Amino acid sequence: MPLTPLTAARMAALEAIAPAAPTALPLLEAHGRFLAARVAASRALPGCDNSAMDGWAVRAEETRGAQRDRPARLRIVDTVYA
């Protein structure tokens, strides 16, 4: 029996299902669910800048080709204080 091409299998699966209707749930019962609407907090939490770890974030493409004898030159674009 030949295999079904991925595109055809995906289309068949999508045609066989329908999105679930939104359901209102208490927060503690919503684990594993998806939001049906945007949620915004009434205030920022925590109330102060907080960082569990210190470190750097870089884009991979900006370090491509870097070597010990030819280091990449990176510029600081932002600072986040813990």
N, C-alpha and C positions, 0 to 999 in steps of 0.2 A: 504494500500500500504506500503510495507516494506521500511525502510530507507536505503539509499545507504551508505555503509561503507565509512568512511573518506578517506581511501587510494584510493578507486575507484573513489570517487568524485574528489579528488585532481588530479589524473591521467587524468580524463576526461577533467577537466578544463585546465590543462597544454597542452593537445593535441589540444585543441580548440583555443589556442592563439599563437601568434608569437611575438617575441620582435619587438618593433618599431625601425625603422631605425634612426640612429643618425641625428639630425637636428641642424644646426648652428643658434643660437639665440643671440640677444643682451642680456647682463646680466640682464637688468631690465625686460625682458620678460621671463626669465628662472625660475621664482618662481614656486616651486612645481615639477620641472623636476629633472632628475638624470643625473649625468655626464657620458659621454660615454668614456672619457679618463682621465688620471691623469692630474691634474693641479698643477703647482708649482708657488709660488709667486716669483717675481724677487728680493724681499727683505723682511726682517722680519718686520711685523707690529703688534703692535706698535713698535717704535724704541727703546723702553726701557722695562724692566721687569715691568709688571703691574698686579695687582690683585684687583678684585672688592671686594673680601672678604678674610678675614683671617680665618684660621681654620686648622683642622687636617683631614687627610684621613687615614682610617684604613681598613684592610680586615676583614670581618665579622668572618671568621674562626679563626682569631687570637684573637678574644675576646670571642669566644664561651666558656661558662661555667664560665665566670668572674662574680664575685659578690662583694658586698661592702667589705666583710671580706676576699675575695680571688680575688684581682684584677689581671687583665691580665698584664703581663710584655711585653711591646712593645719596639722595638728598632727603632730608627730614621734611615730611609734608604736614605732620601734626604731632602734638604731644598730648598725652592723656595722663593726668596726674592721679595717682592712687589715693 
